[in-house]
């Protein structure tokens, strides 16, 4: 089956090359705007693109050609992609353009497949990426940096990055023989509070200096006057973005107010939308999308369907939005797109293809088949150890000592977790109130190695009732960075504990700080499994039931008053946690003898007894929250009790074929269904679950 799929892609590639390649050798290439007839000109001829967005950094490199073949079969003639700065310069001055980061290879492949390319360089891209695609270390250099402005502390690093990137882009421009017809500067700047035209003019001049005068530079903003007011920049062609069901004429009228002549362009036409943890999976009706697409194409508009394939935010690269609450995005970036997360043709694909064929000829050949999937059944896990057991291996450099907590950025950490540890003295046994309003974003609290509860920024639950013993108590706070804000005013926030922590108003000092970025996954190969440890640690008196019954009662009147009405917030927070916990209980009764709440590492070693490897999905049902790694590759976060995502996409190339051993590692934060070996399992299944419990 896999051989047939590869043969199909090869044949389609040849057909596409013949179908699209008409440029005569020696002809001068050009791509310009015809302001008199309101259209694009490609080599002097009228041109309209119907593009699909697919990001090289969200699709495994071996699948780029497969996805492009399917996009061509839909009738698209252009591909749009961002460039994600944070993936290419993970540390200051350290660059990575290899393997899946080889954007030049991606663009060259697009050209081979008959596409032209709309390239969105940034430096800011949003795209539901951590910090909108900006590297975290900008905030390490200056935590008060005014991102996306003319602030010199920001601009010096932008300029340095563009001096590395843009020379790589220039040979790929259409006028230089490459596929890139237009280049976007920044992204949706009219939505940003700063409205700093000096900054945008600086970028414009930088791009023009590096790329030359013969490339079309453009901007993208929401399709209303309010967004275009600060988005329109002299010398950059203004385009708009909007989704299905929008007033198409009104949106393009807004573009016309700033670009009286030239092509109509929707640079982000949304066929679906963004998912967030604890919110239902977003879907948009295919017929509704088709209706709006037809209306735009009938006006001779150029359109990019964003996303045509969403792909996956593997690892910790997902971003977050800030609305009424903090809203992190899950690992999947499915987007309810015409090609789903794993590149399969959907009903929406076929519906939109029928619209596109009315305006753009389809290439010869049938619609590509669905990529095969495999179901492997269950794999069994054993406990390797709790975080405390394995801390010296997971944080081998040892703790950083500091009087006050340090943020991720202050310790030079990009993503993942940090463990904060201090000693709290108490004259007697009793309940106290732990104030964690400084947490960004979610914290697991342990007292003397016994779990005491969770605080969660997503629901403003920052106060926790904990029980102290007489004498010295070890307080551990494991903080997870759930994703930096990728859009809006409040992007430049730090992660971890961003301020002091207090108990009953008293500030805690003298912290040991253990970075846990999980960047070196080779350490997993040194872990052994010790299944008998499941029964070693008792729950004692600080169980979840005790915590939830006493959380509200433990708050002093003084603390309530300080919260200015925080009692209702605390009640809502406790209710949220009770409901979340209840969803876990529905799946599996908590073990009585084990301590399932202590963050722990679980390992499953297995051999694949098949020669036909295919993509699959790791079903995390029955577990609570954590991160999964297959053979050292970070598959992403799982949180099935919150939803909507339940399965993690596992590309075939991540498996080791028979007879090699595969190792699946879970960093489970709260609860594992491991009463015995027969329950301590996950399954690899052949279908995704993206609409699970919410």
C-alpha positions as CSV (number, residue, x, y, z in Angstrom):
1,X,0.0,0.0,0.0
2,X,2.8,2.4,0.9
3,X,4.6,1.5,-2.4
4,X,1.4,2.4,-4.3
5,X,1.2,5.7,-2.5
6,X,4.8,6.6,-3.3
7,X,4.2,5.6,-7.0
8,X,1.1,7.8,-7.1
9,X,3.0,10.8,-5.8
10,X,5.8,10.3,-8.3
11,X,3.5,10.1,-11.3
12,X,1.6,13.1,-10.1
13,X,4.8,15.1,-9.7
14,X,5.7,14.4,-13.3
15,X,2.2,15.3,-14.5
16,X,2.3,18.5,-12.5
17,X,5.7,19.5,-13.9
18,X,4.4,19.1,-17.4
19,X,1.1,20.8,-16.6
20,X,2.5,23.9,-14.9
21,X,6.0,24.4,-16.5
22,X,5.6,26.7,-19.5
23,X,8.4,29.1,-18.9
24,X,10.7,29.2,-21.9
25,X,14.5,29.0,-21.3
26,X,16.0,32.4,-21.3
27,X,12.8,34.4,-20.7
28,X,13.1,37.1,-18.1
29,X,10.9,36.4,-15.2
30,X,8.8,39.0,-13.5
31,X,6.0,39.3,-11.0
32,X,4.4,42.7,-10.6
33,X,1.1,44.6,-9.8
34,X,-1.0,45.9,-12.7
35,X,-2.6,48.9,-11.0
36,X,-4.5,49.9,-14.1
37,X,-6.4,46.6,-14.4
38,X,-6.3,45.6,-10.7
39,X,-4.5,42.4,-11.1
40,X,-1.2,40.5,-10.8
41,X,1.1,40.1,-13.8
42,X,3.3,37.1,-14.0
43,X,5.8,37.3,-16.8
44,X,3.6,40.1,-18.2
45,X,0.5,38.0,-18.2
46,X,-2.6,38.3,-15.9
47,X,-2.3,36.0,-13.0
48,X,-4.5,35.1,-10.0
49,X,-3.3,32.7,-7.3
50,X,-5.4,30.3,-5.3
51,X,-3.1,29.2,-2.6
52,X,-3.1,26.9,0.4
53,X,-1.1,27.5,3.6
54,X,1.0,24.7,4.9
55,X,4.0,25.3,7.2
56,X,7.2,23.3,6.7
57,X,7.8,23.3,10.4
58,X,4.5,21.5,11.1
59,X,4.8,18.7,8.6
60,X,7.5,16.1,8.7
61,X,10.0,16.6,5.8
62,X,9.4,13.1,4.3
63,X,5.7,14.1,3.8
64,X,6.2,17.5,2.2
65,X,5.9,16.1,-1.4
66,X,2.8,14.0,-0.5
67,X,1.0,17.0,0.9
68,X,1.9,19.2,-2.0
69,X,0.7,16.6,-4.5
70,X,-2.7,16.7,-2.7
71,X,-2.8,20.5,-2.7
72,X,-2.1,20.5,-6.5
73,X,-4.9,18.0,-7.0
74,X,-7.2,20.4,-5.4
75,X,-6.5,23.0,-8.1
76,X,-4.2,25.2,-6.1
77,X,-1.4,27.0,-7.9
78,X,0.5,28.6,-4.9
79,X,1.7,27.6,-1.5
80,X,2.0,30.0,1.5
81,X,4.2,29.5,4.5
82,X,5.6,31.4,7.4
83,X,9.2,31.3,8.6
84,X,9.4,30.7,12.3
85,X,12.4,32.6,13.8
86,X,12.3,30.7,17.1
87,X,13.0,27.4,15.3
88,X,16.0,28.8,13.3
89,X,17.7,30.7,16.1
90,X,16.9,28.8,19.3
91,X,19.8,30.5,21.1
92,X,21.4,33.8,20.3
93,X,23.6,33.5,17.2
94,X,23.0,29.7,16.9
95,X,21.3,28.9,13.6
96,X,19.5,25.8,12.4
97,X,18.5,25.4,8.7
98,X,18.9,21.7,8.6
99,X,16.4,18.8,8.1
100,X,12.9,19.9,8.9
101,X,14.1,23.5,9.3
102,X,15.4,23.6,5.7
103,X,12.9,26.1,4.4
104,X,14.9,26.6,1.2
105,X,14.4,22.9,0.3
106,X,10.7,23.2,1.0
107,X,10.4,26.2,-1.3
108,X,12.4,24.4,-4.0
109,X,10.2,21.4,-3.8
110,X,7.1,23.6,-4.1
111,X,8.6,24.9,-7.3
112,X,9.3,21.4,-8.6
113,X,5.7,20.6,-7.9
114,X,4.6,23.5,-10.1
115,X,3.7,26.1,-7.3
116,X,4.6,29.7,-6.8
117,X,5.1,30.7,-3.1
118,X,3.8,33.5,-0.9
119,X,6.5,33.8,1.8
120,X,5.7,35.3,5.2
121,X,9.0,36.2,6.8
122,X,7.9,38.0,9.9
123,X,9.9,38.5,12.1
124,X,6.6,38.1,14.1
125,X,4.2,35.6,12.6
126,X,1.6,34.7,15.3
127,X,0.6,31.3,13.8
128,X,-0.3,30.0,17.3
129,X,3.4,29.6,17.9
130,X,5.1,30.2,21.2
131,X,5.7,34.0,21.4
132,X,4.3,34.4,17.9
133,X,7.4,32.7,16.4
134,X,9.8,35.1,18.2
135,X,12.7,33.4,20.1
136,X,12.2,33.3,23.9
137,X,15.7,34.7,24.5
138,X,14.7,38.2,23.4
139,X,13.0,38.4,26.8
140,X,16.2,37.0,28.4
141,X,18.1,39.9,26.9
142,X,15.6,42.4,28.1
143,X,12.5,41.4,30.0
144,X,11.0,44.9,29.4
145,X,11.7,44.8,25.7
146,X,9.0,46.4,23.7
147,X,8.5,43.7,21.1
148,X,7.4,44.6,17.6
149,X,8.5,48.2,18.0
150,X,11.4,50.5,17.2
151,X,12.9,49.7,20.6
152,X,16.6,49.4,19.9
153,X,17.0,46.5,22.2
154,X,14.5,44.6,20.0
155,X,15.5,45.9,16.7
156,X,19.2,45.0,17.0
157,X,18.3,41.3,17.1
158,X,15.7,41.6,14.4
159,X,18.3,43.2,12.1
160,X,20.8,40.6,12.9
161,X,18.3,37.8,12.1
162,X,17.2,39.4,8.9
163,X,20.8,39.8,7.8
164,X,21.1,36.0,8.1
165,X,17.7,35.1,6.7
166,X,17.0,37.4,3.8
167,X,20.2,36.5,1.8
168,X,18.9,32.9,1.9
169,X,15.5,34.2,0.6
170,X,16.9,36.3,-2.3
171,X,17.9,33.5,-4.6
172,X,14.5,32.0,-4.2
173,X,12.6,35.0,-5.5
174,X,10.7,34.5,-8.7
175,X,12.7,37.2,-10.5
176,X,15.9,35.2,-9.6
177,X,14.6,31.9,-10.9
178,X,12.9,30.7,-7.7
179,X,9.2,30.3,-6.7
180,X,8.7,33.2,-4.3
181,X,6.4,35.8,-5.9
182,X,5.6,38.0,-2.9
183,X,7.1,38.5,0.6
184,X,5.1,39.6,3.6
185,X,6.6,42.0,6.1
186,X,5.6,41.5,9.8
187,X,2.0,40.2,10.3
188,X,-1.3,41.8,11.2
189,X,0.5,44.8,12.6
190,X,-2.8,46.7,12.6
191,X,-4.0,44.4,15.4
192,X,-1.0,45.4,17.7
193,X,-1.3,48.2,20.2
194,X,2.0,49.9,19.4
195,X,1.1,51.3,15.9
196,X,4.8,52.1,15.5
197,X,5.3,53.3,11.9
198,X,9.0,53.9,12.5
199,X,9.3,50.2,13.2
200,X,7.4,49.2,10.1
201,X,9.3,51.7,7.9
202,X,12.5,50.2,9.2
203,X,11.5,46.7,8.3
204,X,10.3,47.9,4.9
205,X,13.7,49.5,4.1
206,X,15.5,46.4,5.5
207,X,13.6,44.0,3.3
208,X,14.0,46.3,0.2
209,X,17.7,46.7,0.9
210,X,18.3,42.9,1.1
211,X,15.8,41.6,-1.5
212,X,16.0,44.4,-4.1
213,X,13.4,46.4,-5.9
214,X,11.8,43.7,-8.1
215,X,9.9,41.8,-5.4
216,X,6.4,42.6,-4.2
217,X,6.4,43.3,-0.5
218,X,3.0,43.2,1.3
219,X,1.2,43.3,4.6
220,X,-1.8,41.4,5.9
221,X,-4.4,42.8,8.3
222,X,-8.0,42.1,9.4
223,X,-10.6,43.2,6.8
224,X,-11.9,46.3,8.6
225,X,-10.8,49.9,8.8
226,X,-9.8,49.6,12.4
227,X,-7.1,47.0,11.6
228,X,-5.9,48.7,8.4
229,X,-5.5,52.0,10.1
230,X,-2.1,51.0,11.6
231,X,-1.5,48.1,9.2
232,X,-1.1,50.1,6.0
233,X,2.5,51.2,5.3
234,X,3.7,53.2,2.3
235,X,5.6,51.0,-0.1
236,X,4.0,47.8,1.1
237,X,0.9,46.4,-0.7
238,X,-2.0,46.0,1.8
239,X,-4.0,42.8,1.8
240,X,-6.7,41.6,4.2
241,X,-7.8,38.4,6.0
242,X,-11.2,37.1,6.9
243,X,-13.1,33.8,7.2
244,X,-16.2,32.1,5.9
245,X,-19.5,33.9,6.4
246,X,-17.8,37.3,6.4
247,X,-19.1,40.2,4.3
248,X,-16.8,39.8,1.4
249,X,-17.6,43.1,-0.3
250,X,-17.2,45.1,2.9
251,X,-13.8,43.4,3.6
252,X,-12.5,44.2,0.2
253,X,-13.9,47.7,0.4
254,X,-11.7,48.2,3.4
255,X,-8.7,47.0,1.4
256,X,-9.7,49.4,-1.4
257,X,-9.8,52.3,1.0
258,X,-6.0,51.8,1.4
259,X,-5.2,50.3,-2.0
260,X,-7.5,52.0,-4.5
261,X,-6.0,49.9,-7.3
262,X,-4.3,46.5,-7.6
263,X,-5.5,43.0,-7.0
264,X,-8.0,42.0,-4.3
265,X,-6.2,39.7,-1.9
266,X,-7.4,37.6,1.1
267,X,-4.1,36.4,2.6
268,X,-5.8,34.3,5.3
269,X,-9.2,32.8,4.4
270,X,-10.1,30.6,7.3
271,X,-11.8,27.2,6.5
272,X,-11.7,26.3,10.2
273,X,-10.2,27.7,13.4
274,X,-7.9,27.4,16.3
275,X,-8.3,24.9,19.1
276,X,-7.6,25.6,22.8
277,X,-7.3,23.2,25.7
278,X,-10.6,22.8,27.6
279,X,-12.6,24.3,24.7
280,X,-14.5,22.2,22.1
281,X,-12.8,21.3,18.8
282,X,-13.5,24.0,16.3
283,X,-15.2,23.1,13.1
284,X,-16.7,25.1,10.2
285,X,-19.3,23.8,7.8
286,X,-17.8,23.0,4.4
287,X,-20.6,24.5,2.4
288,X,-20.3,27.7,4.3
289,X,-16.6,27.9,3.4
290,X,-17.3,27.0,-0.2
291,X,-19.9,29.8,-0.5
292,X,-17.5,32.5,0.7
293,X,-14.6,31.1,-1.4
294,X,-16.8,31.2,-4.6
295,X,-17.8,34.8,-3.8
296,X,-14.2,35.9,-3.6
297,X,-13.0,34.0,-6.7
298,X,-15.9,35.4,-8.7
299,X,-14.5,38.9,-7.9
300,X,-11.1,37.8,-9.3
301,X,-9.6,37.9,-5.9
302,X,-6.4,36.0,-5.0
303,X,-7.0,33.9,-2.0
304,X,-4.9,31.8,0.4
305,X,-6.8,29.1,2.3
306,X,-5.3,29.3,5.8
307,X,-4.8,26.5,6.7
308,X,-5.0,24.0,3.8
309,X,-3.2,21.6,6.0
310,X,-2.6,22.6,9.6
311,X,-0.2,19.9,10.7
312,X,1.2,19.5,14.2
313,X,3.0,21.7,16.8
314,X,5.3,19.0,17.9
315,X,7.2,19.5,21.2
316,X,6.6,22.7,23.2
317,X,6.1,25.1,20.3
318,X,2.4,25.8,20.7
319,X,1.4,29.3,21.6
320,X,-1.5,30.7,23.6
321,X,-4.1,33.4,23.4
322,X,-5.3,35.8,26.1
323,X,-9.0,36.5,26.0
324,X,-11.2,36.4,29.1
325,X,-8.7,33.9,30.3
326,X,-5.3,32.4,29.3
327,X,-6.0,29.9,26.5
328,X,-3.1,27.7,25.4
329,X,-3.3,25.8,22.2
330,X,-2.9,22.0,22.0
331,X,-0.3,20.0,20.1
332,X,-2.6,19.4,17.1
333,X,-3.0,22.2,14.6
334,X,-5.7,20.4,12.7
335,X,-7.6,23.6,12.1
336,X,-10.5,21.6,10.5
337,X,-8.6,22.2,7.3
338,X,-9.3,20.6,3.9
339,X,-6.3,18.3,4.5
340,X,-6.5,17.2,8.1
341,X,-3.6,17.1,10.6
342,X,-2.1,14.0,9.0
343,X,-2.6,15.1,5.4
344,X,-5.7,13.1,4.5
345,X,-8.3,14.3,2.1
346,X,-11.5,15.4,3.8
347,X,-15.1,16.1,2.7
348,X,-14.2,19.8,2.9
349,X,-11.3,19.2,0.4
350,X,-13.7,17.7,-2.1
351,X,-16.2,20.5,-1.7
352,X,-13.6,23.2,-2.1
353,X,-12.0,21.4,-5.1
354,X,-15.4,21.6,-6.9
355,X,-15.4,25.4,-6.4
356,X,-11.8,25.9,-7.4
357,X,-12.2,23.9,-10.6
358,X,-14.6,26.5,-11.8
359,X,-11.9,29.1,-11.8
360,X,-8.6,27.1,-12.2
361,X,-8.0,24.0,-14.3
362,X,-7.4,20.9,-12.3
363,X,-4.3,18.8,-13.1
364,X,-4.7,15.4,-14.7
365,X,-5.2,12.4,-12.5
366,X,-7.5,11.4,-9.6
367,X,-7.7,12.7,-6.1
368,X,-4.8,11.3,-4.1
369,X,-5.7,8.3,-1.8
370,X,-5.7,8.5,2.0
371,X,-2.3,7.7,3.5
372,X,-2.4,4.3,5.3
373,X,-2.6,4.2,9.1
374,X,-1.7,1.4,11.4
375,X,-3.2,0.2,14.7
376,X,-0.6,-1.4,17.0
377,X,-2.8,-2.2,20.0
378,X,-1.6,-1.6,23.6
379,X,1.8,-1.0,25.0
380,X,2.5,-1.5,28.7
381,X,4.2,1.0,30.9
382,X,6.3,0.6,34.0
383,X,7.2,3.3,36.5
384,X,10.8,4.4,36.1
385,X,10.6,6.8,39.0
386,X,9.0,10.0,40.3
387,X,10.4,13.3,39.3
388,X,12.1,13.5,42.7
389,X,13.7,10.1,42.2
390,X,15.1,11.1,38.8
391,X,15.8,14.8,39.4
392,X,19.6,14.4,39.3
393,X,19.3,12.9,35.8
394,X,16.7,15.2,34.4
395,X,18.4,18.3,35.7
396,X,22.0,17.2,35.7
397,X,23.6,20.6,36.2
398,X,22.0,20.8,39.7
399,X,20.0,23.6,41.2
400,X,20.4,27.3,40.8
401,X,20.4,29.0,44.2
402,X,18.5,32.3,44.4
403,X,17.0,34.4,47.2
404,X,13.8,34.9,45.0
405,X,12.3,32.8,42.2
406,X,13.8,33.2,38.8
407,X,11.8,33.0,35.6
408,X,12.4,30.7,32.6
409,X,14.0,33.6,30.8
410,X,16.3,34.5,33.7
411,X,17.7,31.0,33.8
412,X,18.0,30.9,30.0
413,X,15.4,28.2,29.5
414,X,13.1,28.1,26.5
415,X,10.3,25.6,27.2
416,X,9.2,22.8,29.4
417,X,9.2,22.9,33.2
418,X,11.1,24.3,36.2
419,X,11.0,22.8,39.7
420,X,11.3,25.5,42.5
421,X,12.2,24.2,46.0
422,X,12.4,25.9,49.3
423,X,12.1,25.0,53.0
424,X,9.1,26.3,55.1
425,X,9.2,26.2,58.9
426,X,6.1,25.8,61.0
427,X,5.6,25.8,64.7
428,X,2.7,23.3,64.5
429,X,0.7,21.1,62.2
430,X,-1.9,23.2,60.4
431,X,-3.5,24.5,57.2
432,X,-2.0,27.6,55.6
433,X,-2.7,29.5,52.4
434,X,-0.1,29.3,49.6
435,X,-0.3,32.4,47.3
436,X,0.9,31.6,43.8
437,X,-0.4,34.5,41.8
438,X,3.0,34.7,40.2
439,X,2.7,31.3,38.4
440,X,2.9,31.2,34.6
441,X,1.2,28.9,33.8
442,X,0.4,25.8,35.8
443,X,1.9,24.5,39.0
444,X,2.0,21.2,40.9
445,X,2.6,21.7,44.5
446,X,4.2,19.0,46.8
447,X,4.8,19.3,50.5
448,X,7.4,16.8,51.8
449,X,7.1,14.9,48.5
450,X,3.3,14.5,48.9
451,X,1.1,16.2,46.3
452,X,-0.9,19.1,47.8
453,X,-2.8,20.3,44.7
454,X,-2.6,22.2,41.4
455,X,-2.9,25.9,40.6
456,X,-4.0,26.8,37.1
457,X,-3.7,30.1,35.4
458,X,-6.3,29.1,32.9
459,X,-9.0,29.4,35.6
460,X,-7.4,32.0,37.8
461,X,-6.9,29.5,40.6
462,X,-3.8,30.9,42.3
463,X,-4.5,30.1,46.0
464,X,-4.0,26.7,47.6
465,X,-4.6,25.4,51.0
466,X,-1.7,23.2,52.1
467,X,-0.9,21.3,55.3
468,X,2.4,21.9,57.0
469,X,4.0,19.6,59.6
470,X,5.7,21.0,62.7
471,X,9.3,21.8,62.0
472,X,10.8,22.1,58.5
473,X,8.8,21.3,55.4
474,X,10.1,20.9,51.9
475,X,8.0,22.8,49.5
476,X,8.3,21.8,45.8
477,X,6.5,23.8,43.0
478,X,6.7,22.3,39.5
479,X,5.8,25.0,37.0
480,X,4.8,24.2,33.4
481,X,5.1,26.7,30.6
482,X,2.0,26.0,28.6
483,X,3.0,28.3,25.8
484,X,3.8,32.0,25.5
485,X,1.1,34.4,24.3
486,X,1.3,34.7,20.5
487,X,-1.1,37.5,19.7
488,X,-2.2,40.8,21.3
489,X,-0.8,43.3,23.7
490,X,0.6,41.2,26.5
491,X,3.1,39.1,24.6
492,X,6.2,40.1,26.5
493,X,5.5,38.1,29.7
494,X,7.9,35.8,31.4
495,X,7.3,32.2,32.3
496,X,7.7,30.2,35.6
497,X,7.4,32.0,38.9
498,X,7.5,35.7,37.8
499,X,7.3,37.1,41.4
500,X,7.3,36.2,45.0
501,X,5.5,33.3,46.6
502,X,3.9,33.7,50.0
503,X,2.3,31.7,52.8
504,X,-0.3,33.6,54.9
505,X,1.3,36.8,53.6
506,X,4.9,35.9,54.5
507,X,7.3,36.0,51.5
508,X,9.2,32.7,50.9
509,X,13.0,33.0,50.3
510,X,16.0,30.9,49.5
511,X,15.0,28.9,46.5
512,X,16.7,26.0,44.7
513,X,15.7,26.1,41.0
514,X,16.0,23.0,38.8
515,X,15.6,23.7,35.0
516,X,13.7,20.9,33.2
517,X,13.6,21.8,29.5
518,X,13.6,18.1,28.3
519,X,15.9,19.2,25.5
520,X,18.3,16.3,26.1
521,X,16.0,13.3,25.6
522,X,19.0,10.9,25.3
523,X,18.8,10.7,29.1
524,X,15.7,8.5,28.7
525,X,18.0,5.7,27.5
526,X,19.6,5.6,30.9
527,X,16.3,5.0,32.8
528,X,15.3,1.6,34.1
529,X,11.9,0.4,35.1
530,X,11.0,-0.5,38.6
531,X,7.4,-1.6,38.6
532,X,7.4,-2.5,42.4
533,X,7.8,1.2,43.2
534,X,4.1,1.6,42.4
535,X,3.3,0.5,45.9
536,X,6.0,2.3,47.8
537,X,4.6,5.8,48.4
538,X,1.4,6.2,50.4
539,X,-1.0,9.0,50.0
540,X,-1.1,9.9,53.6
541,X,-3.4,12.8,54.7
542,X,-2.8,15.2,51.8
543,X,-4.9,13.4,49.3
544,X,-6.9,15.1,46.6
545,X,-10.1,14.6,48.5
546,X,-8.7,16.3,51.6
547,X,-7.3,19.1,49.5
548,X,-10.6,19.9,47.7
549,X,-12.6,19.6,50.9
550,X,-10.4,22.0,52.8
551,X,-9.2,24.4,50.1
552,X,-11.9,27.0,50.7
553,X,-12.2,26.5,54.4
554,X,-8.5,27.0,54.9
555,X,-8.5,30.6,53.6
556,X,-8.3,33.2,56.3
557,X,-10.6,36.2,56.4
558,X,-7.6,38.4,55.9
559,X,-6.7,36.5,52.7
560,X,-10.2,36.8,51.4
561,X,-10.3,40.5,52.0
562,X,-7.0,40.9,50.2
563,X,-8.5,39.2,47.2
564,X,-11.2,41.9,46.8
565,X,-14.0,39.4,46.1
566,X,-11.7,36.6,45.4
567,X,-13.9,34.2,47.2
568,X,-16.1,33.6,44.2
569,X,-13.0,33.2,42.1
570,X,-11.7,30.5,44.5
571,X,-15.0,28.7,44.5
572,X,-15.0,28.7,40.7
573,X,-11.4,27.5,40.7
574,X,-12.2,24.6,43.1
575,X,-15.2,23.7,41.1
576,X,-13.2,23.6,37.9
577,X,-10.6,21.3,39.5
578,X,-13.3,19.1,40.9
579,X,-14.9,18.7,37.5
580,X,-11.6,18.0,35.9
581,X,-10.8,15.4,38.5
582,X,-14.2,13.9,38.1
583,X,-13.6,13.4,34.4
584,X,-10.5,11.4,35.3
585,X,-12.4,9.3,37.9
586,X,-15.0,8.4,35.2
587,X,-12.2,6.7,33.3
588,X,-10.4,4.9,36.1
589,X,-10.7,4.6,39.9
590,X,-7.7,6.0,41.6
591,X,-5.4,3.3,43.1
592,X,-5.6,3.1,46.9
593,X,-2.0,2.1,47.6
594,X,-0.1,4.1,45.1
595,X,0.8,7.8,44.9
596,X,-0.4,8.6,41.4
597,X,-0.4,12.3,41.9
598,X,3.4,12.7,42.1
599,X,4.9,13.7,38.7
600,X,6.6,10.6,37.4
601,X,8.3,9.0,34.4
602,X,6.7,5.9,32.8
603,X,8.4,3.8,30.2
604,X,7.1,1.3,27.6
605,X,9.7,-0.7,25.6
606,X,8.3,-2.6,22.6
607,X,9.3,-4.2,19.3
608,X,7.2,-3.8,16.1
609,X,6.5,-7.1,14.5
610,X,5.6,-5.6,11.2
611,X,7.5,-4.6,8.1
612,X,4.9,-2.2,6.9
613,X,5.3,0.9,9.0
614,X,2.6,3.6,8.8
615,X,1.4,6.7,10.6
616,X,-0.6,6.1,13.8
617,X,-2.1,7.9,16.8
618,X,-1.2,7.5,20.5
619,X,-4.5,7.3,22.4
620,X,-3.9,8.9,25.8
621,X,-7.3,8.1,27.2
622,X,-7.3,7.1,30.8
623,X,-4.2,9.2,31.7
624,X,-4.4,12.7,33.0
625,X,-1.8,15.2,31.7
626,X,1.7,15.1,30.6
627,X,4.2,14.9,27.7
628,X,5.0,11.9,25.5
629,X,8.3,11.1,23.8
630,X,8.9,8.3,21.2
631,X,12.5,7.3,20.7
632,X,13.5,10.7,22.1
633,X,11.2,12.7,19.8
634,X,8.8,15.0,21.7
635,X,5.3,14.2,20.4
636,X,3.8,17.0,22.4
637,X,1.5,17.5,25.4
638,X,-1.5,15.3,26.2
639,X,-4.4,16.3,28.4
640,X,-7.3,14.0,27.6
641,X,-9.4,14.9,30.6
642,X,-9.4,18.5,29.5
643,X,-9.7,17.9,25.7
644,X,-10.4,18.4,23.0
645,X,-7.3,16.6,21.8
646,X,-7.0,13.0,23.0
647,X,-4.6,11.4,20.5
648,X,-1.1,12.4,19.6
649,X,-0.1,12.1,15.9
650,X,2.8,9.7,15.5
651,X,4.5,9.8,12.0
652,X,5.8,6.4,10.8
653,X,9.4,7.5,10.5
654,X,9.6,7.9,14.3
655,X,9.4,4.1,14.8
656,X,12.4,1.8,14.7
657,X,11.6,-1.2,12.5
658,X,11.9,-4.8,13.6
659,X,14.0,-6.1,15.4
660,X,15.0,-2.8,17.1
661,X,13.5,-1.7,20.4
662,X,11.2,1.3,20.6
663,X,10.9,3.3,23.8
664,X,7.9,5.4,24.6
665,X,8.4,7.7,27.6
666,X,5.6,9.6,29.5
667,X,6.2,12.4,31.9
668,X,2.8,12.1,33.6
669,X,2.1,15.0,35.9
670,X,-1.0,14.0,37.9
671,X,-2.4,10.6,37.6
672,X,-1.6,7.3,35.8
673,X,-4.2,4.4,35.6
674,X,-1.6,2.0,37.0
675,X,-3.3,-0.2,39.6
676,X,-1.5,-3.0,37.9
677,X,0.4,-3.8,34.7
678,X,-2.8,-4.6,32.9
679,X,-4.1,-1.1,33.4
680,X,-0.8,0.8,32.8
681,X,-1.2,1.0,29.1
682,X,-1.8,3.2,26.1
683,X,-2.9,2.2,22.6
684,X,-1.7,3.1,19.1
685,X,-4.9,3.4,17.0
686,X,-5.5,4.2,13.4
687,X,-7.7,7.3,13.8
688,X,-7.5,10.6,15.5
689,X,-9.6,11.8,18.5
690,X,-9.6,15.6,18.5
691,X,-13.1,16.2,20.0
692,X,-12.7,14.6,23.4
693,X,-13.8,15.7,26.9
694,X,-14.2,19.4,27.5
